[in-house]
Amino acid sequence: MTEQSKGRKPRVSTPLHLLQTLTRTLNEHLAEACEKAERDARKALEKLNQQHAKLDGKLAEAREKLAEREQQDAGRKSLDKARTKVAELQAALDQLHSSRSAAEQYTRQLQSDVRQTLRLAKSLDRLDTQVTQAIDKRDAPVKPRPARAAKNPTTAA
């Protein structure tokens, strides 16, 4: 059943209703966007941490192989290859460490921005409350005021 079939007047959209809808929608979208940004930043940081752990393992393994080859007095070509592999893995680890530090800094800044955004967005809640009160006040039936008594009852005669 539609509102008209129930015998009610269809609600007319007014600037107050539009403002109310806008503040509520903006507040919801802000909260969702903040949550998503924080969630995405945490996922990216977790991924970097996993890559770091994996690369750490590969580097440890490459160092073990290098140590074994040095003990076995392996050929120069084999030692150079192992040293090159260790150097490449160390460079990759250093780069990953730099990326992880940048991601951690970004996450800290993002958390600060989210707190500030949500603190500022509280004014939207206050605005929504004021708009709701204005709509309720406007829609409330006007009660007739009681007649005021005359200030000087002796002169009424």
Beta strands, then each sheet from edge to edge (+ up, - down):
end
